[in-house]
Amino acid sequence: MRLEISNINETYTTIKNILEDARTRISHAVNFVMVEAYWNIGKIIVEEVQKGKDKAKYGLYLIKELSEKID
């Protein structure tokens, strides 16, 4: 009987570790995708809206309008 309980505990620990690893990997993947999305949004704003300038004259208005539409 003792051996069976030991095997169950080992199996449980192995499964628990697999799930914890998967959750960590998912979190890292989601974070990477979100950073990549924000970077691409910034790139679009700088390249297409600001035409490469540090600031567009209407930059504050543009950001406010975009943020309201995205919400």
HELIX and SHEET records of a PDB file:
HELIX    1   1 ARG A    2  ILE A   44  1                                  43    
HELIX    2   2 ILE A   45  VAL A   49  3                                   5    
HELIX    3   3 GLY A   59  ILE A   70  1                                  12    
END                                                                             
